[in-house]
Amino acid sequence: MWQTGVFVYALVTIPVFIVLGLVAQLTRSRLARRLMEIVLLSGVAAFAVALGTLADDGLQWTLVVLLVALFAVGVVMHLRSYFRPSQGPS
């Protein structure tokens, strides 16, 4: 039963990470950036634990692969935003 909770937590961290990344980028808030990093690390750890319990269910593996792909796209978009020139006030 606890494995389901860990899996759900891992799934919830994906949109939370993306939203915190956007908030950190828009507001330049260090707190939001640190929270984003904590959510990212805890989500990756939760996925590692949850993947150990998914060895026999094909549907859950498909869901995990799709969500990891979505997470990877979010991370790439977030990292790209650091390398774009900022458009400050004119």
C-alpha positions in Angstrom: 0.0 0.0 0.0 2.8 2.4 0.8 4.2 1.8 -2.7 1.1 3.4 -4.2 1.6 6.5 -2.0 5.2 6.8 -3.1 4.2 6.4 -6.8 1.5 9.1 -6.5 4.0 11.4 -4.7 6.4 10.9 -7.6 3.7 11.7 -10.1 2.7 14.9 -8.2 6.2 16.2 -8.1 6.3 16.6 -11.9 3.8 19.4 -12.3 4.9 21.0 -9.0 8.5 21.1 -10.3 7.4 22.7 -13.5 5.2 25.3 -11.8 8.0 26.2 -9.3 10.5 26.4 -12.1 8.2 28.9 -13.9 7.7 30.9 -10.8 11.4 31.0 -10.1 12.1 32.1 -13.6 9.5 34.8 -13.7 10.1 36.2 -10.2 13.8 35.4 -9.9 13.0 34.1 -6.4 15.8 32.1 -4.7 13.2 30.4 -2.4 11.2 29.1 -5.3 14.4 27.9 -7.0 15.5 26.0 -3.8 12.0 24.5 -3.4 12.1 23.4 -7.0 15.4 21.7 -6.4 14.1 19.9 -3.3 11.0 18.8 -5.2 13.1 17.5 -8.1 15.4 15.5 -5.8 12.6 14.0 -3.7 10.6 13.2 -6.9 13.6 11.4 -8.5 14.1 9.5 -5.2 10.4 8.6 -5.1 10.5 7.4 -8.7 13.5 5.2 -7.9 11.6 3.6 -5.0 8.4 3.3 -7.0 10.1 1.7 -10.0 11.3 -1.1 -7.8 7.7 -2.1 -7.2 6.5 -1.8 -10.8 8.4 -4.8 -12.3 5.3 -6.7 -13.3 2.6 -4.2 -14.4 2.9 -3.1 -18.0 0.4 -0.3 -17.8 2.2 1.3 -15.0 5.5 1.0 -16.9 3.9 2.8 -19.8 2.6 5.5 -17.6 6.1 5.9 -16.0 7.8 6.2 -19.3 5.4 8.8 -20.5 5.7 10.8 -17.3 9.5 10.6 -17.3 9.4 11.9 -20.9 7.2 14.8 -19.8 9.5 15.5 -16.9 12.6 15.4 -19.2 10.9 17.9 -21.5 10.1 20.2 -18.6 13.7 20.0 -17.3 15.1 20.8 -20.8 12.7 23.8 -21.2 13.7 25.0 -17.7 17.4 24.7 -18.4 17.1 26.4 -21.8 15.5 29.4 -20.1 18.7 30.0 -18.2 20.7 30.4 -21.4 18.3 32.8 -23.1 19.1 36.5 -22.8 16.8 38.1 -20.3 14.4 40.8 -21.7 14.6 43.4 -18.9 12.9 46.8 -19.0 14.0 49.0 -21.8 
